[in-house]
């Protein structure tokens, strides 16, 4: 269903939804390659104008939650009002068909079948559904990395306590020389007892993009299923989930898609659905129906509906342009500090191994202290990270970030390092 068709199903109350997008800005950019457009500051100033930014600080911590463009935010608010106006009538008559239309649209964005995807609240819920859904036996093993997201590591630890399964961790290098180095690292942790391997598509604390397809091919050749944490890759990098050849994939939509808080996705390859146990009982769906994993009770449906507007905005820009701009922003500041005395980058040197996210530290300064100094003395908002071998502040610009703002950050970083 296209955008206009979907909105017609919403009835008269939806007429006031904001339907603007970024498409008109590209009228003068036709024929310009994404890489050339990435450095056009005048063009991206038009995108920046679509966001309402707080003037108190430079926001370089968009990896946790990327704010919505104003038109997407207003559309979300309109959907809240609409559902509230119709209340139980809406929930009992139109809710499920319209949520399913959103799911279908998301599946198109992900490049998979709607029968393999559900809408969740976030990546943690998505991947924890898989981890808890395995029929673990004592002695079964799972492989993961120290740099994986803490909530999932803790969920694996919970299964180990409950069932006696074993978790085997690897530690990712900060600057690998090749894909083979990473693949071999995971391969070395697999044993005949390994049933599941979890891998980040983009490591949240460092921005490191991992060779997921090569890891999946290796694991599948050894009879091991693969679960991908795509929290920071979905709507950030150009790909289709089936291209990764993974069995399970989870992502959050409040990060790079620009949807409202409380929206995520879970992809389960069709032949893996039946054996995955749901967290909540639901007799309405067969064992082979992915919707068995999506029992949400009475849910804030407006959250799901507004995903449509976020997709509209995202697609009006285009993933190739978006990825090129985000990589340009990261490279703009990292190339100015890489190799600088006392400054340590915790993100790979090869630009193909990262995009928007990077992590930087200063010798002798704790990450939290560095983040505090950047905010209090330089009005730059970041987050300090001290996990595994990553010790620094995570720097995450977004489409509204300017290179001049990044230059201010570089100046502050060099000043702190010199002091």
Helices and strands as residue ranges (DSSP letters): H 3-9, G 12-14, G 23-29, H 34-37, H 41-48, E 58-59, H 70-93, H 95-110, G 114-116, E 117-120, H 123-133, E 141-145, H 150-163, E 166-170, H 179-187, E 194-200, H 212-221, E 225-229, G 241-244, E 248-252, E 264-268, H 270-273, G 290-293, H 301-305, H 307-317, H 319-337, E 343-345, G 351-353, E 357-362, H 367-378, E 380-381, E 383-387, E 390-396, H 403-418
